[in-house]
């Protein structure tokens, strides 16, 4: 487990949010204090999860604590090997 304080970069007068990061059953779970997910008790839910599923790195996010629906972002397009090489413009 790792613990961090996440500052508000837009408003330094606001207190930082304590964050815990844990590896749970193969999932990298991120627990911002005061945030959770549907179906869990306060302080128990991880609204942000990074997982590796069927060869894809994915970000799974709970954006509404009152809904079971999760937003899944497939990160395969961000894989460094997917970068397209842009040929340099020919010199005139």
C-alpha positions as CSV (number, residue, x, y, z in Angstrom):
1,X,0.0,0.0,0.0
2,X,1.1,3.5,-0.8
3,X,-0.3,6.8,0.6
4,X,-0.3,10.2,-1.0
5,X,-1.7,13.7,-0.5
6,X,-3.2,15.0,-3.8
7,X,-3.1,18.9,-3.7
8,X,-5.6,21.1,-5.5
9,X,-3.3,22.7,-8.1
10,X,-6.0,25.3,-9.0
11,X,-6.7,26.4,-5.5
12,X,-3.9,25.9,-2.9
13,X,-6.2,27.1,-0.1
14,X,-8.2,23.9,-0.4
15,X,-7.0,20.9,1.6
16,X,-5.3,18.0,-0.3
17,X,-7.2,14.7,-0.7
18,X,-5.5,11.7,1.0
19,X,-5.2,8.8,-1.4
20,X,-4.4,5.2,-0.8
21,X,-3.2,2.9,-3.6
22,X,-3.4,-0.9,-3.0
23,X,-3.0,-4.0,-5.1
24,X,-6.1,-6.1,-4.4
25,X,-6.7,-9.5,-6.2
26,X,-4.6,-8.4,-9.2
27,X,-6.3,-4.9,-9.5
28,X,-4.5,-1.7,-8.7
29,X,-7.1,0.1,-6.6
30,X,-7.1,3.8,-5.9
31,X,-9.0,5.0,-2.8
32,X,-9.4,8.8,-2.5
33,X,-10.7,9.7,0.9
34,X,-14.3,10.6,0.8
35,X,-15.0,8.9,-2.5
36,X,-16.4,5.4,-3.1
37,X,-18.4,3.2,-5.4
38,X,-21.9,1.9,-5.5
39,X,-22.6,-1.1,-3.2
40,X,-19.8,-0.5,-0.8
41,X,-19.7,1.0,2.7
42,X,-18.2,4.4,3.2
43,X,-14.4,4.2,3.2
44,X,-14.3,0.7,1.5
45,X,-14.9,1.4,-2.2
46,X,-12.2,2.1,-4.8
47,X,-13.8,4.4,-7.4
48,X,-10.6,4.1,-9.6
49,X,-9.2,0.7,-10.7
50,X,-6.4,-0.1,-13.1
51,X,-6.6,-3.6,-14.5
52,X,-5.1,-5.9,-17.2
53,X,-8.0,-7.7,-18.9
54,X,-7.7,-9.9,-22.0
55,X,-4.4,-8.4,-22.8
56,X,-5.7,-4.8,-22.5
57,X,-4.7,-2.2,-19.9
58,X,-7.9,-0.6,-18.7
59,X,-9.0,2.2,-16.3
60,X,-12.3,1.4,-14.6
61,X,-13.9,4.4,-13.0
62,X,-17.0,4.8,-10.9
63,X,-18.3,8.3,-11.7
64,X,-21.6,8.1,-9.7
65,X,-21.8,6.5,-6.3
66,X,-25.5,6.0,-6.8
67,X,-25.1,3.9,-10.0
68,X,-23.6,0.5,-10.6
69,X,-22.5,1.6,-14.1
70,X,-18.7,1.9,-14.5
71,X,-16.8,3.8,-17.1
72,X,-14.2,1.6,-18.7
73,X,-11.4,3.3,-20.6
74,X,-9.2,1.0,-22.8
75,X,-5.7,2.3,-22.8
76,X,-4.4,0.2,-25.7
77,X,-4.3,3.4,-27.9
78,X,-1.8,4.9,-25.4
79,X,0.6,2.0,-25.8
80,X,4.0,3.3,-26.8
81,X,4.3,0.7,-29.6
82,X,1.1,2.2,-31.1
83,X,2.9,5.6,-31.7
84,X,2.8,6.6,-35.4
85,X,6.1,7.9,-36.7
86,X,5.6,11.1,-38.5
87,X,8.1,11.6,-41.3
88,X,10.0,14.9,-41.1
89,X,9.0,17.4,-43.8
90,X,11.3,17.3,-46.8
91,X,13.7,20.3,-46.9
92,X,12.8,22.8,-49.6
